[in-house]
Amino acid sequence: MANILYVTSSPRGEESFSNRVAARVLAELKEAHPGAKVVVRDVAREPLPHVDEDFVTALRSPQGARTPRQHAVVAQSGALVDELLAADIVVIATPMYNFSIPSTLKAWIDYIAVAGRTFRYTEKGPEGLVKGKKVILVQSRGGIYSSGPFQAFDHQGTYLRTVFAFLGVTDIESIDVEGVTYGPEAAEKAVANGLTQAHTLVGTLAAA
């Protein structure tokens, strides 16, 4: 039985282009893995507190020296790391905001990128500890960033791939839902293309 972690970050709910395509990914995965357990982490509807003084202090101080709020921060981080480590497949749905990811998704990354749990420092440099997992990125963009003159502006997919590679994930696939601000027809075409990619991608994984 596969464990699937679904992290969604669009505040638009079911109207979100990335969520619509990610829903197909999840449906296809559940069909390919009967009995799969899906954990949903909606950081748009239930945002995590952003990094502040308590957050930084909590992760650096001995357990006994922490305040109640700092204990809560560490507990929340630990629970999110446990979710990630328990997953076989991680699906992340995210819109592009100003060439990058929503701050709510960045906050989730700050909570799960924890030295000693998801990565560690060695004499040879950092080593990722999140291994043996599949990550599927569903990325919606107003314009076209996968190729062409604005490719260098993509700090969404490149950032997510860099973070997960740092954490030890080597198996990363992406579905780009692009050009959604070019009008309703273009948006629906982009979603349709994303749905096709989702079917093909999961079908390929199931056959592997």
Disulfide bonds with the S-S distance in Angstrom:
none
